[in-house]
């Protein structure tokens, strides 16, 4: 049997292969993302008041296509908001069981802002990579609505205007969330082996039932997403 050359050992059959990058977000791409509508909103949008939101989804590229998701106050007191989804896009990308999503986000400063990265398909299949409300400045929220569980994570590095690194493993038996390299929460429930769902990135605005609505003097708010990738085990 031929010996391996020095520095180049033969691979072990038990060594797992590195995951493949199956999705790298390009928010400017019309093939990847649809803007301003989602079936996670009643009739595809643009409003969703039953979920305590003041949103009016808009297709204006300046509200989402740069990776800076924006919301602006309307004359009627509601808000025009930015949303992107892979649902209905040409590529129609879906996250699947076993995938790992990573992204960096810059959290909004304004009370009433409600940013999120999440999943959706056929009226359900929602996993919240994160949600944030500046009235709880040091806290991120995670949710597995497929199996009815979720958790919270507090840290001094979390705060209005802060950049945060997120990592979510969509495991069959446990969804695991990490923040800035620290394991934040594992739900022990998972998504099941056949789970798959579209991605949504958006900035909503709270209506005041669960979190305060924006102050009267607030007219615009933003949050930013950078480096969003999905990797899949081989």
C-alpha positions, 0 to 999 in steps of 0.5 A: 500500500502506498504511503501518503506523502508527508503533510498529506495524510489519507482522509479518514472515512469518518471525517465529515466533509466541509459543508457547501455554500448553497446560498450567498445573499445578493439583495440587489438580485431580482432572481434571488429576492422578491420585494414588497410582498409575502404570503406571510402577510394576509393576501400577500400584503401589504399590511398585517395589523393582526400581528401588531404591525404598522407595516405597509410593504413597499417595492421601492428598492431603497427600502431593502435592495442595498441590504439596509432595510428602511421604514418611514412614517406615512402621513396616516401614522402607519409606516412604509417598510422594506421586506425581501423574500426568496418566496416566488423568486426565480431561484426560489431558494429554500432553507432545508433541514441540516442547513446553517445560516450565518449573517451579520446585522446592525441593530436599529436604534429607534424604539418601535423598530422590529427587525427579523430574519425568518423563514416561511412556507405555505402558511407556517414553517416559521423559524426566527433566526432573530427578532429584536426590539430596542425597548429591550436593548440587550436581548435577542429573541429566537423562535421555532414556530414549527415545534412551538418553542423559543428562547432569549439571549442577553449580552452586553454586546447586544444593543441599539446600533450594534453589529451582531454575528448570528448563526442558526443551525436548522437541525432535525432534532434541535435548532441551535442559535449562536451569537458572536460565536457563543452558543445562545440557545438550543431548543431540543425540538428541531424542525424534522427531517423534511422541513424546508422554507423560504427566507424572509428579511424585513424591518417591521414596526410595532403597533404598541400591543407587545412592544411600544410603537415609535415615538411621535418624533420618529420618522425613519428607522433602519437596520442592516444585513451583511454577509448572509450565507447558507451552508449545507452538509455534503 
